[in-house]
Amino acid sequence: MATPTRSSKRQKTATGSADTSDTSAEYRLIYWPGIPGRGEHIRLAFEATGTPYTDVSNATDEGVNAVLAQISDKNVGDEANPPPLAPPILQHGDVLISQTPNILAYLGPKLGLVPDQSDDAAGLYHINALTLTALDGLSNEPHDTHHPIASAAYYEEQKEEALKKAADYRSVRLPKFLGYFERVLSGPASGGGDYLYGGKLSYADLVLFQTLDGVTFAFPKCVGKLKESGKYGKVFELYDRIKGQELKSYLESERRLKYSMGIYRHYPELDEE
C-alpha cells in the first residue's frame, strides 16, 4: 500500500452535492502493473494530497489478475456498478468507477482538488474541461504519433505514417495546446497564474504536469526548443512548481514508475533526432 506522509493543504472538501460513498473505505487503484499509463493521473491525486491508497497490481499479490478479472467478458458488474471496459478502475467501498477523468471528478471533492461547490458551483466543471483538454492534446495525440493507424499493430508496421503524424504533432498540435494552457494561466480565472484555476492546486494541474512530463519523455528535443522559445513560460513554471513541491517526494520514490512501452514512447526518429 502506498501511504504518503505529506499532509494535505488543499481546498476544503466540496459539500454541495450528494455523497453516498463510505468515506472511511479504502481507495484501491486497479491498473496495469509496471507502467505509469492513465493510472498515473489517479496516483498523483492521492500522492499530492497525502491520501493513503492501494496500487493493487503493483503492491499486492493480485497483480495483473486484478485487472483481468474486471475486464473479463464474464464480468457483467453488479446491481450498482456496470462492468468497466478498461482500466484505470477505482474501487472505493461498494463503488467501482472507470475512465480517468471520471475517476478524478469523483475524487476531486473528496481530496480537496476542486473548489467547494457551495462557493463555486461551476468550478468542478471548469477543472474537468481543462483536464479533458490536456488528456486530448497531451496524452491521446502523443499516443497516436506512434500508432496512427491501429493500436493493435506494431509501431514498425506503421512507421511511415508515424513519421508524418509526429511531424504534424511537433509543429502544429503541441504548440497549439501549450499555447492554450499559457493563455489559461494568463487569464483572470487562474487566480494569479500559479495554477490553472482559482489560484489553488486542482487535479487539472496534476494532469497537465503528468501529460507534459510524458510528452517531454517522448519528444525531448522538440519540448526543449519550445521551452527555450519563452512562449510558454507559465506552463513550464507550473510544471516545475509541481515537480519541486507537490510531488517531489513521490517523484523521488520507487513508487514512481518509469516510462516504457505505454502511452509515451521515445522513438528518436519521431523527435527528428
C-alpha positions as CSV (number, residue, x, y, z in Angstrom):
1,M,0.0,0.0,0.0
2,A,1.3,3.5,-0.9
3,T,0.9,5.7,2.2
4,P,2.2,9.2,1.6
5,T,3.0,11.1,4.8
6,R,2.7,14.6,3.4
7,S,-0.2,16.5,5.0
8,S,-2.8,17.8,2.7
9,K,-3.1,21.6,2.4
10,R,-5.7,21.7,-0.3
11,Q,-9.1,23.2,-0.7
12,K,-11.8,22.1,1.7
13,T,-13.9,19.2,0.5
14,A,-17.0,20.1,-1.6
15,T,-20.3,19.7,0.2
16,G,-22.7,20.9,-2.4
17,S,-23.6,17.5,-3.9
18,A,-24.8,14.2,-2.5
19,D,-22.1,11.8,-1.5
20,T,-23.2,8.3,-0.6
21,S,-19.8,6.7,-0.6
22,D,-18.2,5.3,2.6
23,T,-15.5,8.0,3.3
24,S,-13.7,5.5,5.5
25,A,-13.4,2.9,2.8
26,E,-10.0,2.1,1.3
27,Y,-9.1,3.6,-2.1
28,R,-8.0,0.8,-4.5
29,L,-6.5,1.7,-7.8
30,I,-6.7,-1.1,-10.4
31,Y,-4.4,-0.6,-13.4
32,W,-1.9,-2.5,-15.5
33,P,1.3,-3.2,-13.5
34,G,4.7,-1.8,-14.3
35,I,3.7,1.3,-16.3
36,P,2.5,4.8,-15.4
37,G,-0.1,5.0,-18.1
38,R,-3.5,6.6,-17.5
39,G,-3.5,5.2,-14.0
40,E,-0.7,7.7,-13.1
41,H,-3.2,10.6,-13.0
42,I,-5.1,8.8,-10.2
43,R,-1.8,8.1,-8.3
44,L,-0.9,11.7,-8.5
45,A,-4.2,12.8,-7.0
46,F,-3.5,10.6,-4.0
47,E,0.2,11.4,-3.7
48,A,-0.2,15.2,-3.9
49,T,-2.8,15.2,-1.1
50,G,-1.2,12.6,1.1
51,T,-4.1,10.2,0.8
52,P,-3.5,6.5,1.5
53,Y,-4.4,4.2,-1.3
54,T,-3.5,0.7,-2.6
55,D,-2.0,0.4,-6.0
56,V,-3.4,-3.1,-6.4
57,S,-1.5,-4.5,-9.4
58,N,1.9,-3.2,-8.2
59,A,1.6,-3.6,-4.4
60,T,-0.4,-6.7,-3.8
61,D,-0.4,-10.4,-4.8
62,E,-3.3,-9.8,-7.0
63,G,-1.1,-8.3,-9.7
64,V,-2.4,-8.2,-13.2
65,N,-5.2,-10.6,-12.3
66,A,-7.0,-7.7,-10.6
67,V,-7.2,-6.0,-14.0
68,L,-8.1,-9.1,-16.0
69,A,-11.0,-10.0,-13.6
70,Q,-12.5,-6.6,-14.1
71,I,-12.3,-6.5,-17.9
72,S,-13.2,-10.1,-18.5
73,D,-16.1,-10.9,-20.8
74,K,-17.6,-12.8,-18.0
75,N,-17.8,-9.7,-15.7
76,V,-21.3,-8.2,-16.1
77,G,-21.0,-5.9,-13.0
78,D,-23.5,-5.8,-10.2
79,E,-26.7,-4.1,-9.3
80,A,-24.9,-0.8,-8.6
81,N,-21.9,-0.9,-10.9
82,P,-21.7,-1.7,-14.7
83,P,-18.6,-3.5,-15.8
84,P,-15.6,-1.4,-16.8
85,L,-14.3,-1.6,-20.4
86,A,-10.7,-1.0,-19.4
87,P,-8.5,0.3,-16.6
88,P,-7.9,2.5,-14.7
89,I,-10.6,1.5,-12.3
90,L,-11.1,2.9,-8.8
91,Q,-12.7,0.8,-6.1
92,H,-13.9,2.7,-3.1
93,G,-16.1,0.7,-0.8
94,D,-19.0,-0.6,-2.9
95,V,-18.4,2.0,-5.7
96,L,-16.5,1.0,-8.8
97,I,-15.6,3.7,-11.3
98,S,-13.7,3.7,-14.5
99,Q,-12.4,6.3,-17.0
100,T,-9.6,8.6,-15.9
101,P,-11.4,12.0,-15.9
102,N,-14.5,10.4,-14.4
103,I,-12.4,8.9,-11.5
104,L,-10.8,12.3,-11.0
105,A,-14.2,14.1,-10.9
106,Y,-15.2,11.6,-8.2
107,L,-12.1,12.1,-6.2
108,G,-11.8,15.8,-6.6
109,P,-14.3,16.8,-3.9
110,K,-13.1,14.1,-1.6
111,L,-9.4,15.0,-1.8
112,G,-9.9,18.8,-1.9
113,L,-8.7,19.1,-5.5
114,V,-11.7,21.1,-6.7
115,P,-13.4,24.2,-5.1
116,D,-16.2,23.8,-2.6
117,Q,-19.3,23.6,-4.7
118,S,-21.2,25.9,-2.3
119,D,-18.7,28.6,-3.1
120,D,-18.1,27.9,-6.8
121,A,-20.9,25.8,-8.4
122,A,-19.2,25.6,-11.8
123,G,-15.6,25.1,-10.5
124,L,-15.6,21.3,-10.9
125,Y,-16.8,21.5,-14.5
126,H,-14.1,24.1,-15.4
127,I,-11.4,21.9,-13.9
128,N,-12.8,18.8,-15.7
129,A,-12.8,20.7,-19.0
130,L,-9.1,21.7,-18.5
131,T,-8.4,18.1,-17.7
132,L,-10.1,16.7,-20.8
133,T,-8.2,19.2,-22.9
134,A,-4.9,18.1,-21.5
135,L,-5.7,14.5,-22.0
136,D,-6.8,15.1,-25.6
137,G,-3.8,17.0,-26.8
138,L,-1.0,15.9,-24.5
139,S,-2.0,12.2,-24.0
140,N,-4.2,10.9,-26.7
141,E,-2.5,12.7,-29.6
142,P,1.1,11.8,-28.5
143,H,0.0,8.1,-28.3
144,D,-1.3,8.4,-31.9
145,T,2.1,9.6,-33.1
146,H,3.5,6.1,-32.7
147,H,0.3,4.3,-33.5
148,P,-1.5,6.4,-36.1
149,I,-3.2,3.5,-37.9
150,A,-4.0,0.8,-35.4
151,S,-3.2,0.4,-31.8
152,A,-3.1,-3.4,-32.1
153,A,-0.4,-3.2,-34.8
154,Y,3.3,-2.8,-34.1
155,Y,4.9,0.6,-34.5
156,E,7.2,-0.8,-37.2
157,E,4.2,-1.7,-39.3
158,Q,3.1,2.0,-39.4
159,K,6.4,3.8,-39.2
160,E,6.0,5.8,-42.3
161,E,2.6,7.1,-41.2
162,A,4.0,7.7,-37.7
163,L,6.7,10.0,-39.1
164,K,4.1,12.1,-40.8
165,K,1.9,12.2,-37.7
166,A,4.7,13.1,-35.4
167,A,5.9,15.9,-37.7
168,D,2.4,17.5,-37.5
169,Y,2.2,17.0,-33.8
170,R,5.6,18.7,-33.2
171,S,5.0,21.6,-35.4
172,V,1.2,22.2,-35.1
173,R,-0.6,20.3,-32.4
174,L,1.8,20.5,-29.4
175,P,2.4,24.3,-29.7
176,K,-1.4,24.8,-30.0
177,F,-2.1,23.0,-26.7
178,L,0.8,24.6,-24.9
179,G,-0.4,28.0,-26.2
180,Y,-3.8,27.3,-24.9
181,F,-2.7,26.5,-21.4
182,E,-0.4,29.5,-21.4
183,R,-3.5,31.6,-22.2
184,V,-5.4,29.9,-19.3
185,L,-2.6,30.7,-16.9
186,S,-2.6,34.3,-18.1
187,G,-6.3,34.8,-17.6
188,P,-8.1,36.0,-14.5
189,A,-9.9,32.7,-13.8
190,S,-6.5,31.2,-13.0
191,G,-6.4,33.3,-9.8
192,G,-2.9,34.7,-10.4
193,G,-1.3,32.3,-12.8
194,D,0.3,29.9,-10.4
195,Y,-2.3,27.3,-11.1
196,L,-4.9,26.7,-13.8
197,Y,-8.0,27.6,-11.8
198,G,-8.8,29.6,-8.8
199,G,-5.3,30.1,-7.5
200,K,-5.1,26.7,-5.9
201,L,-3.9,23.2,-6.9
202,S,-6.6,21.1,-8.7
203,Y,-6.5,17.8,-10.3
204,A,-6.3,19.6,-13.7
205,D,-2.8,20.9,-12.7
206,L,-1.7,17.4,-11.8
207,V,-2.9,16.1,-15.2
208,L,-1.2,18.9,-17.0
209,F,2.0,18.1,-15.2
210,Q,1.9,14.4,-16.0
211,T,1.0,14.9,-19.6
212,L,3.7,17.4,-20.2
213,D,6.2,15.1,-18.4
214,G,5.2,12.3,-20.7
215,V,5.5,14.5,-23.8
216,T,8.9,15.6,-22.6
217,F,10.0,12.0,-22.4
218,A,8.7,11.2,-25.9
219,F,9.9,14.4,-27.6
220,P,12.8,15.8,-25.5
221,K,14.3,17.7,-28.4
222,C,11.1,19.3,-29.5
223,V,9.9,20.2,-26.0
224,G,13.4,21.6,-25.2
225,K,13.1,24.0,-28.2
226,L,9.5,25.0,-27.2
227,K,10.7,25.8,-23.7
228,E,13.6,27.8,-24.9
229,S,11.3,29.9,-27.1
230,G,9.9,31.6,-24.0
231,K,6.4,31.5,-25.4
232,Y,5.1,29.1,-22.8
233,G,6.9,30.3,-19.6
234,K,3.8,30.0,-17.3
235,V,3.2,26.4,-18.4
236,F,6.8,25.3,-17.6
237,E,6.8,27.3,-14.4
238,L,3.7,25.3,-13.3
239,Y,5.4,22.1,-14.3
240,D,8.5,22.9,-12.3
241,R,6.5,24.1,-9.3
242,I,4.5,20.8,-9.1
243,K,7.6,18.8,-9.7
244,G,9.5,20.5,-6.9
245,Q,6.7,21.0,-4.4
246,E,3.5,19.0,-4.5
247,L,5.1,15.8,-6.0
248,K,8.7,16.0,-5.0
249,S,8.7,13.1,-2.5
250,Y,6.7,10.9,-4.8
251,L,8.8,11.5,-7.9
252,E,11.9,10.7,-5.9
253,S,10.4,7.4,-4.6
254,E,10.3,3.9,-6.0
255,R,6.5,4.2,-6.4
256,R,7.0,6.5,-9.4
257,L,7.1,4.0,-12.4
258,K,9.3,4.6,-15.4
259,Y,8.0,5.2,-18.9
260,S,8.3,2.2,-21.2
261,M,6.1,0.9,-23.9
262,G,3.0,2.7,-22.9
263,I,1.3,6.0,-24.0
264,Y,4.6,7.9,-24.1
265,R,7.4,6.3,-26.1
266,H,10.6,7.8,-27.2
267,Y,11.5,7.0,-30.8
268,P,14.4,9.3,-31.8
269,E,13.2,9.4,-35.4
270,L,9.8,10.8,-34.3
271,D,11.6,13.7,-32.5
272,E,13.8,14.4,-35.5
273,E,17.0,13.1,-33.8
